[in-house]
Amino acid sequence: MNHKQLKETQPRKPAWLKRSLPKGSEYERVRAVFGGGKLHSVCQEARCPNIWECFSQETATFLIMGDRCTRDCRFCAIAHGPSDPPDPGEPAKVAEAATSMGLSYVVITSVTRDDIPDGGAGLFAETIKEIRKRMPYALVEVLIPDFQGNTRALQTVLNAGPNVLNHNLETVPRLYPRVRPEAVYNRSLDLLRHARTYAPAVPTKSGLMLGLGESSEEVDITMRDILDAGCGILTLGQYLQPSKEHLLVERFVPPEEFDSWKGKALDMGFSEVASGPFVRSSYHAKELYQAAR
């Protein structure tokens, strides 16, 4: 990345982005599950600011297909580069871990694996099936990549019966070349649209990061695009720079502005919206799903 094209400095982190770090036996137990089982969580790999809170509440988002991504998005802390073949036993391991944690709502996401013919859709489906075997009453949300527009791959995931299908647009279309250079805005919209057409009973969900240099008008248009694609659940959160190698924060959006965006999104017609500086796509996912239902 050419840092000369970016700002030299970013705004000082405001008080509302400072929070205490919960600790305790629950946090240590969840961390041990991932360490001992050789599993990955997006909480750890993406350096999520909510990791302390979520682990302390015995919740986590499982990251399947390894810890390295074939894409190199400028906002994401997950490592980029060649990855080992997926572990065929991983779906069962994830289900066993979810069972040991006593989860009633399981969130599954993955690195992007453009090196696999179906993008890993089959592994998503197998993971859902393994969870259903052990936890028939558990709810399962999947946060999927775009599968390079492969609708058959998307259908493979939907045929496994997730309770929620989530795919994030992340930012406004103008910023895609800088933020998500290997993604395609309209391809992601088409994925959400096809999901609603193919499996209308499965709620769809998407999310945006704010603070990357987008305008209010662009956010408004992007939210309408997401809604027009049939997506009923929306998350809006603050982009935070995970390391000095990533894009700088252009602006820290105050909580009251996030509240305003939530009101606008609900007025547009979204069934449920989570909007705030610390909101991420799987943050309080169970509560958001229940509210939307």
C-alpha positions in Angstrom: 0.0 0.0 0.0 1.3 3.5 -0.8 0.9 5.3 2.5 1.9 8.6 0.8 -1.6 8.6 -0.7 -3.1 8.5 2.8 -3.2 11.1 5.5 -0.1 11.3 7.7 -2.1 11.3 10.9 -5.6 10.4 12.0 -7.9 12.0 14.6 -7.2 11.3 18.2 -9.4 8.5 19.6 -12.3 10.1 21.5 -13.5 9.2 25.0 -16.5 7.2 23.8 -14.1 4.6 22.2 -12.4 3.8 25.5 -13.8 0.9 27.4 -12.9 -1.3 30.3 -11.6 -4.8 29.5 -13.6 -7.5 31.3 -11.7 -10.5 32.5 -12.5 -13.7 34.4 -13.0 -17.4 34.2 -15.5 -17.3 31.4 -13.1 -15.3 29.2 -10.3 -17.7 29.9 -12.5 -20.7 29.2 -13.6 -19.5 25.8 -10.0 -18.5 24.9 -8.9 -22.0 25.9 -11.5 -23.6 23.6 -10.0 -21.9 20.6 -6.4 -22.5 21.6 -6.9 -26.1 22.6 -9.1 -27.1 19.7 -6.9 -25.5 17.1 -9.9 -23.4 16.0 -9.9 -19.8 15.0 -12.2 -17.0 15.9 -12.7 -13.8 13.9 -12.7 -12.1 17.3 -9.0 -12.8 17.6 -7.8 -12.8 14.0 -9.5 -9.6 13.1 -8.6 -7.9 16.4 -12.2 -7.1 17.2 -12.6 -4.4 19.9 -15.4 -6.5 21.5 -13.4 -9.6 22.1 -13.1 -9.1 25.9 -16.8 -8.5 26.3 -17.9 -11.3 24.0 -15.5 -13.9 25.4 -16.5 -12.9 29.0 -20.2 -13.6 28.0 -19.2 -16.9 26.5 -19.9 -15.9 22.9 -17.7 -15.9 19.9 -17.7 -16.0 16.1 -16.0 -19.1 14.6 -13.6 -18.5 11.7 -13.4 -21.5 9.4 -11.0 -22.5 6.6 -7.9 -21.3 8.2 -6.5 -17.9 9.4 -5.2 -16.6 6.1 -7.2 -14.9 3.4 -6.6 -15.0 -0.4 -7.7 -11.3 -0.5 -5.9 -8.3 1.0 -8.6 -5.8 2.1 -7.1 -2.6 3.4 -9.2 -2.5 6.5 -8.9 -6.1 7.8 -6.3 -7.5 10.2 -6.7 -11.1 9.0 -3.4 -12.3 7.5 -3.1 -12.5 3.7 -1.3 -15.1 1.7 -1.2 -18.8 0.7 -3.2 -21.0 3.0 -3.2 -24.7 3.7 -6.1 -26.8 2.4 -9.1 -26.7 4.6 -9.3 -29.2 7.4 -12.1 -31.7 6.5 -12.6 -32.3 10.2 -13.1 -28.7 11.0 -17.0 -28.7 10.8 -17.2 -31.4 13.5 -14.6 -29.5 15.7 -16.6 -26.3 15.5 -19.8 -28.1 16.4 -18.0 -29.8 19.4 -16.7 -26.5 20.6 -20.1 -24.8 20.2 -21.6 -27.6 22.2 -18.9 -27.4 25.0 -19.6 -23.6 25.2 -23.3 -24.2 25.6 -24.2 -21.8 22.8 -27.7 -21.3 21.7 -26.8 -19.0 18.8 -23.7 -19.9 16.7 -22.1 -17.5 14.2 -19.9 -18.9 11.5 -17.7 -16.9 9.2 -14.6 -17.6 7.1 -11.6 -16.2 5.4 -12.1 -15.6 1.7 -10.8 -18.7 -0.2 -10.8 -17.8 -3.9 -8.4 -20.8 -4.3 -11.2 -23.3 -3.6 -13.6 -24.0 -6.5 -16.8 -23.3 -4.5 -15.2 -20.7 -2.2 -15.7 -23.0 0.8 -19.5 -23.1 0.5 -19.5 -26.8 1.1 -17.6 -26.4 4.3 -20.1 -23.8 5.5 -22.9 -26.3 4.7 -21.1 -29.1 6.5 -20.5 -26.9 9.6 -24.2 -26.0 9.8 -25.1 -29.7 9.5 -22.7 -30.8 12.2 -24.0 -28.1 14.6 -27.6 -29.3 13.9 -26.6 -32.9 14.7 -25.3 -31.9 18.2 -27.4 -28.9 18.9 -30.8 -29.3 17.0 -32.3 -26.3 18.7 -29.4 -23.9 18.2 -29.7 -21.0 15.8 -27.0 -20.6 13.2 -25.9 -17.4 11.5 -23.4 -17.5 8.6 -21.3 -14.5 7.6 -20.2 -15.4 4.1 -17.8 -14.1 1.4 -19.0 -13.3 -2.0 -18.0 -16.6 -3.6 -16.9 -14.6 -6.6 -20.6 -14.4 -7.6 -21.0 -18.2 -7.8 -24.8 -18.6 -7.2 -24.5 -22.4 -6.9 -22.1 -21.9 -4.0 -24.5 -19.6 -2.3 -27.3 -22.1 -2.8 -25.2 -24.8 -1.2 -25.0 -22.7 2.0 -28.7 -21.8 1.9 -29.7 -25.4 1.3 -28.1 -26.3 4.7 -30.7 -24.1 6.4 -28.9 -21.2 8.2 -31.2 -19.0 10.3 -29.6 -15.9 9.1 -27.4 -15.2 6.0 -25.0 -12.2 6.4 -22.8 -10.7 3.8 -21.2 -7.3 4.5 -20.9 -4.6 1.9 -18.4 -2.9 4.3 -18.3 0.6 2.6 -19.8 2.8 -0.1 -19.0 2.0 -3.8 -16.7 4.9 -4.4 -14.3 3.6 -1.7 -14.1 0.0 -3.0 -10.9 0.5 -5.0 -9.1 1.7 -1.9 -10.8 -0.3 0.8 -11.8 -3.6 -0.9 -9.9 -3.7 -4.2 -10.6 -7.3 -4.9 -14.4 -7.1 -4.2 -17.2 -5.8 -6.4 -20.0 -3.7 -5.0 -22.7 -4.9 -7.4 -21.6 -8.5 -7.0 -22.2 -8.3 -3.3 -25.6 -6.7 -3.9 -26.5 -9.4 -6.4 -25.5 -12.1 -3.8 -28.0 -10.6 -1.2 -30.6 -10.3 -3.9 -30.3 -13.9 -5.0 -30.3 -15.1 -1.4 -33.7 -13.5 -0.9 -35.1 -14.8 -4.1 -33.8 -18.4 -3.6 -34.6 -18.7 0.1 -37.1 -16.0 1.1 -37.6 -17.5 4.5 -34.0 -16.9 5.5 -33.4 -13.3 6.8 -30.5 -11.5 5.1 -28.2 -9.1 6.9 -25.4 -6.7 5.9 -23.1 -4.1 7.5 -21.2 -1.0 6.8 -18.1 0.6 8.5 -18.2 4.4 8.9 -15.2 6.7 9.2 -13.4 5.8 6.0 -14.1 9.0 4.2 -17.7 8.3 3.0 -20.2 11.2 2.7 -23.6 11.1 4.4 -25.2 11.1 0.9 -23.2 8.0 0.0 -24.2 6.2 3.2 -27.8 7.0 2.5 -27.6 5.6 -1.0 -25.7 2.5 0.0 -28.3 1.7 2.7 -31.1 2.1 0.2 -29.2 -0.3 -2.2 -28.9 -2.9 0.6 -32.6 -2.5 1.4 -33.6 -2.8 -2.3 -31.6 -6.0 -2.4 -34.1 -7.5 0.1 -31.8 -7.2 3.1 -33.8 -6.6 6.3 -31.1 -6.4 9.0 -28.4 -3.8 9.0 -25.3 -3.1 11.2 -23.4 0.1 11.3 -20.1 0.5 13.1 -17.0 2.6 13.4 -13.9 1.6 11.4 -10.9 1.2 13.7 -7.4 0.9 12.3 -6.1 -2.6 13.3 -2.4 -1.7 12.7 -0.2 1.0 11.2 -0.2 -1.0 8.0 -3.9 -0.5 7.4 -6.0 2.4 6.3 -6.1 5.3 8.7 -9.4 6.4 10.2 -10.7 9.5 8.5 -13.3 10.4 11.1 -14.5 9.1 14.4 -18.3 9.1 14.2 -20.0 10.2 17.4 -22.6 8.0 19.1 -25.4 10.4 18.5 -24.7 10.3 14.7 -24.9 6.5 14.8 -28.3 6.9 16.6 -29.4 9.2 13.8 -28.4 6.6 11.2 -30.3 4.0 13.0 -33.5 6.1 12.9 -33.1 6.8 9.2 -32.5 3.1 8.4 -35.6 2.1 10.3 -37.6 4.8 8.6 -36.4 3.4 5.2 -37.9 0.0 6.1 -35.2 -2.1 7.7 -36.7 -4.5 10.2 -33.8 -4.1 12.7 -30.7 -2.0 12.9 -27.7 -2.1 15.2 -25.7 1.1 15.0 -22.9 2.3 17.2 -19.2 2.8 17.5 -18.5 -0.7 18.7 -21.1 -2.5 16.6 -19.8 -5.3 14.4 -21.7 -7.6 12.1 -21.9 -10.4 14.7 -22.0 -8.2 17.9 -25.1 -9.2 19.9 -26.2 -11.2 16.8 -28.7 -13.3 18.8 -30.5 -10.2 20.2 -30.6 -8.5 16.8 -32.1 -11.6 15.2 -34.7 -12.0 17.9 -35.7 -8.3 17.6 -36.0 -8.6 13.8 -38.3 -11.6 14.2 
